């Protein structure tokens, strides 16, 4: 954090064609909350490095300051697993953990989805108010280059970019409140 009250989080942002490694200025909020904020269309980035998806180790551009349109983000990979929206679910429902597989343009993503209570996939994808959903323990691979993979603690996936969303039939309980 700096003297201006900003909060920064390092992340890899993926668009249709690029990987953007940067520090996002989230102003002391979680990145998930900032991405789901409908009042802003852009995300301020610092120490930005841009690479093409098929050559992720080759930096094609780097800048100290950039602005990224949030609706152009396909997904974001974070090192921390606890980077979720600050939404609170009240009640005494058991938390369930599902294995998931989803496709977004140019990528396949595998990971774990945590939900409270029984998962209604339609309601989860269509009726929810959040634009980005959190998947833990992700492995993302370009569909044309499956030998390349990106991992982290959490992936935030833009729901409007999801082409296919598959879940395991039986969840594993995480515990009860």
C-alpha positions in Angstrom: 0.0 0.0 0.0 1.1 3.5 -0.7 0.5 6.9 1.0 -2.5 7.6 -1.2 -4.5 4.8 0.3 -4.3 2.5 -2.7 -4.2 -1.3 -2.6 -2.3 -3.2 -5.2 -2.6 -6.9 -6.1 -0.5 -8.7 -8.7 -2.4 -10.7 -11.2 -2.4 -12.2 -14.7 -5.2 -10.8 -16.9 -6.2 -12.8 -20.0 -8.1 -11.4 -23.0 -8.9 -13.1 -26.2 -5.3 -12.8 -27.4 -3.1 -11.5 -24.7 -1.8 -12.2 -21.2 -1.3 -9.0 -19.2 0.8 -9.3 -16.0 0.4 -6.3 -13.8 -0.4 -4.9 -10.4 -4.0 -3.7 -10.2 -5.0 -0.7 -8.2 -8.0 -2.0 -6.2 -8.1 0.9 -3.7 -8.2 -1.4 -0.6 -11.0 -3.7 -2.0 -10.7 -7.2 -3.3 -10.1 -7.5 -7.0 -13.3 -9.5 -7.3 -15.3 -6.7 -5.9 -13.6 -4.2 -8.1 -14.2 -6.3 -11.2 -17.9 -6.8 -10.2 -18.4 -3.0 -9.6 -20.7 -1.9 -12.4 -19.9 1.8 -11.8 -16.5 1.6 -13.4 -15.6 0.2 -16.8 -11.8 0.2 -16.5 -9.2 -1.2 -14.2 -6.1 0.8 -13.5 -2.9 -1.3 -13.9 0.7 -0.6 -12.9 3.9 -2.2 -13.9 2.2 -3.8 -16.9 3.8 -6.5 -19.1 2.0 -7.8 -22.2 2.6 -11.1 -23.9 0.8 -13.1 -26.6 -1.1 -16.2 -25.5 1.0 -18.6 -27.6 4.3 -17.2 -26.4 3.6 -16.2 -22.7 7.3 -15.8 -21.8 8.0 -13.2 -24.6 7.1 -9.7 -23.5 5.9 -7.6 -26.4 5.2 -4.4 -24.4 5.7 -3.0 -20.9 4.4 0.2 -19.4 4.3 1.7 -15.9 0.6 2.7 -16.2 -2.2 1.2 -18.2 -6.0 1.0 -18.2 -7.8 -2.3 -19.0 -11.5 -2.4 -20.0 -13.1 -4.9 -17.6 -15.6 -6.4 -20.1 -12.6 -7.4 -22.3 -11.1 -9.6 -19.6 -11.8 -13.3 -20.1 -10.3 -14.3 -16.8 -7.8 -13.3 -14.2 -5.4 -15.6 -12.3 -4.3 -14.6 -8.8 -1.7 -16.2 -6.5 -4.0 -16.0 -3.5 -6.8 -18.5 -2.9 -8.8 -16.1 -0.7 -9.5 -13.5 -3.4 -13.3 -13.7 -3.6 -16.1 -11.2 -3.6 -17.0 -9.9 -0.1 -20.5 -11.3 -0.4 -21.9 -12.9 2.7 -24.2 -15.9 2.7 -26.3 -16.2 5.8 -27.8 -19.4 7.0 -26.9 -22.9 8.1 -26.2 -24.5 4.8 -23.2 -26.7 4.3 -20.5 -25.5 1.9 -20.0 -27.7 -1.1 -17.0 -28.1 -3.3 -17.5 -29.1 -6.9 -14.8 -30.1 -9.5 -15.4 -27.9 -12.6 -14.3 -27.7 -16.2 -15.1 -24.7 -18.3 -14.3 -23.3 -21.6 -13.8 -19.7 -22.5 -12.5 -18.3 -25.8 -9.1 -19.9 -26.5 -8.9 -21.6 -23.0 -9.9 -24.6 -20.9 -10.1 -24.0 -17.2 -10.2 -26.7 -14.5 -10.6 -26.1 -10.8 -12.9 -26.1 -7.7 -16.1 -24.2 -7.2 -17.3 -23.6 -3.6 -21.0 -22.9 -3.1 -23.3 -22.7 -0.1 -26.2 -25.1 -0.2 -27.3 -27.0 -3.3 -25.9 -25.7 -6.6 -28.5 -24.6 -9.2 -26.2 -24.2 -12.2 -28.7 -22.1 -14.2 -29.3 -19.7 -11.3 -25.6 -19.5 -10.6 -24.7 -18.5 -14.2 -27.8 -16.5 -15.2 -29.4 -15.0 -12.2 -26.4 -13.9 -10.1 -25.5 -10.3 -10.0 -21.7 -10.8 -10.3 -19.9 -10.6 -13.6 -16.9 -12.5 -12.4 -17.0 -15.9 -10.5 -14.3 -17.3 -8.4 -12.8 -20.8 -9.0 -10.0 -22.1 -6.7 -7.0 -24.2 -7.6 -7.2 -23.4 -11.3 -5.3 -24.8 -14.2 -5.9 -22.8 -17.4 -4.5 -24.1 -20.7 -4.8 -22.5 -24.2 -7.0 -24.9 -26.2 -4.5 -24.7 -29.2 -1.4 -25.1 -26.9 -2.4 -27.6 -24.2 1.2 -28.1 -23.1 1.2 -24.5 -21.8 -0.6 -24.0 -18.5 -1.2 -21.2 -16.0 -1.9 -21.9 -12.4 -2.7 -19.9 -9.2 -4.7 -19.9 -6.1 -7.8 -18.4 -7.7 -9.2 -17.6 -11.1 -11.9 -15.0 -11.6 -13.8 -15.8 -14.7 -16.0 -13.4 -16.7 -19.4 -15.1 -16.8 -20.2 -13.5 -20.2 -17.2 -15.3 -21.7 -18.1 -18.8 -20.5 -18.9 -21.1 -23.4 -19.3 -24.4 -21.5 -19.5 -25.0 -17.7 -19.3 -28.5 -16.4 -19.5 -29.6 -12.8 -19.0 -32.9 -11.0 -22.1 -34.8 -10.0 -21.3 -35.1 -6.4 -19.8 -32.4 -4.3 -17.5 -32.9 -1.4 -18.7 -31.1 1.8 -16.4 -28.5 3.3 -18.1 -28.2 6.7 -21.2 -26.9 8.3 -21.8 -23.6 10.0 
